[in-house]
Amino acid sequence: MFPLLALPLLLLFQTAGLEERFTRLMRDLLIFDAHIDTPRYTVDEGYRWADEHSYYETDIPRLKRGRVGAVMFGIYVEPQDYPQSLWLPRALACIDAFHQEAGRNPSDVEVAYTADDVVRIHKGGKTAVMLSLEGGHLILDSLPLLRIYYQLGVRYMTLAHFRTNNWADSATDAAVHNGLSAFGREVVREMNRLGMIVDVSHVSDKTVLDALEVSGSPVIASHSSAKALCDIPRNMSDDILRAIGRKGGVVAINFHAGYLDKGAYEVYIANRESRVREVKEALALHAPNPRRWEIARAVLQRYYQAMPPVGVKRLLEHIHHVAQVAGVDHVGLGSDFDGISGMVPRGMEDVSKYPVLVRGLLELGYSDADVRKIMGENLLRVMRANEAGSQPARRLLPD
């Protein structure tokens, strides 16, 4: 037994050891976020990545402070908010905005198309930025259009969004296909041939299982959390977590406070109709006002303050749960920053805060190797596996 007086000294040594490990990890750790939704703000508000903002969650100065090595930026056009005639133009506008912003900031970011690109760009001191497509409705039931998205840099696609589409059932809408239709299965096979990762966030359990059955490559859930800790439709049951893990996939944890805590979710959902209405009314009423988006954000912040506070500890609990259930090789980060209406965990308000998770994982007892896996290497492994499973004759990479 240690003498009582020796305990403070022992704790001091343990703290010093953790701090040394933290410092060492932060020198070269790959922090990889699988899902951030910033491009729409560039289209709608002229949001610039180079400027540090006091609102939203992502810009280059904060990416640098957070030591972020790679980001998958989401392109989405919510089917409930846009008519079908605008799905493709809106998606292309957001893709163009992404490439324009990357081109404006070549010393800080670079577009990545492969896992090797991610490693090279990160080692060069920049953030690797990539594209994803959120919602299979955006391919307009066209495999040629899917291939064109791949040429434009899209490296994963979420099979459905908030609504069931013509070939995949959503988790938050009526089940029409009992998972994937025959065409949906062909979409998954074509994604495998391209090397485009299949993303099963937002989709029904049966759609997840169908995708796992059809896909020859590991899949991801790019921004989902654990249903055992927060029982809501958008989260994943332990059975689904294990199924994704068995296929070598990764579940990237969503940071939305309402997806981490059931009490916060209940308030968020109860207020949804009035919140959406007030935001739309504010934007319409102040249409000529250049501050209209600031006014809309103030509405969202008021609703955020009405939610029970959710902190970083709860986020770490979701990460730990998935690591325990599916395995530490099958958990990652998919914050959904800039897509969660400011409903962030306290202490994890933006991309500058990722080191807080590194420290938290160390304090939970994770090894350095496992911290590296969770923070980014697991997602990189899935990228490599999908590239290896593709057919070179069908892969279309930019010149």
C-alpha positions, 0 to 999 in steps of 0.5 A: 500500500502507498502511504497516504501522503504519497497519493498526491504525488502518485496523482501528480505523476499520473497527470504528468504522464497523461499530459506528456502523452497528450502533447506527443499525440497532438504533434502528428495525430490525424483528426478526421471528421466524417461529416461537416455541412459548411458549403451551403453557407458559402452559397447562401451567405458568402461564408468564407473559410479563411475568416474566423467567425463567431458563429457556425462551427467551422473555419480555417483558423478554428480548424488550425487550433483544433489540429484537424487533419481531414474533413468530409464536407457534406452536400445536401438538399433536404427533399422536404425543403426543396422541389425536385427541380432544384435538387441537382442545381443546388447540389452543384452550387454547393459542390462548386462553393466547396471547390472555390473555397479550397482554391482560395486557400491553397496554403491551408487546405487541399482537396483530397481524393484518396487516402494517400492524399489525406496522409500527404496533405496532413503531413504537409501541415494542411487540412485535407478536405473532401466531399460527401453527398447526403441523400441518395435522392440527389442522384435522381435515380441515375447511375451516370449521375452517381459516377459524375458526382464521383468525378467531382470529388464525392467520396461517400454517399448517404443512401437516404436523408430525412425522407424515403427516396425511390430506392432506400428507406429512411429512418425518419419516414415511412418504409416503402421498400423494406430496406433497399429496392432492387435499384438501391442494391445496384446503387450500392454495387456501383458505389463499390465499383467506384470506390465510393463509401456507402453511408448508412446514417439516416436510413432504416435498420433494414436499409442498413442490413441490406447495404451490409449484405450487398456491399463488398466494402466496409460501410460507415455511418457518417454521423450517428450516435448510440441508441442505447444511450439516447433512444431516438430514430436517428441513432443506432441500436447495439445490434446495428453497431455490431453488424457494421463492425463485423463488416469492418465499418465505422460508426462516426458519432454525431455531436448534436446535443439532441442525439446525445441526450434524450431529454435534450432531444425531446425539447428539440423535437417539441420545439421543431415546428415553431423553430422552423417557422420562426426561422423562415419568417425571420428570413422572409421578413428581413429579406432585404436586410444583410443581417437577416442570417444573423437574426435567424441564428439568434432565433436558433440560439434562443431555442438552443438555450431552452434545451437541457445542457449536454456536455463533452462527457456525454459525447465521450460516453457515446464514443466509449459505448460504440467502442465497447459494443462494436470494437475500438476499430469501428468508431470515429467522429462525425460531428455534423457541425454546421448542420445541427443548428447550433445545438452543440455540446457544451465544451465542444462548440466548434472544430477548435475543440477536438483536442478536448476529446483527445484528452478525454479519451486518455483520461478514460484509459484509452491507449495512444494507439486506440486514440489514434484509431478513434480520432481518424485512423479508422476512417482512413482504413475504411477509405483505403478498403473502399479504394482497394475494392474498386475496379480501376477500369470504372474508377474516375479520378480527376486529372 
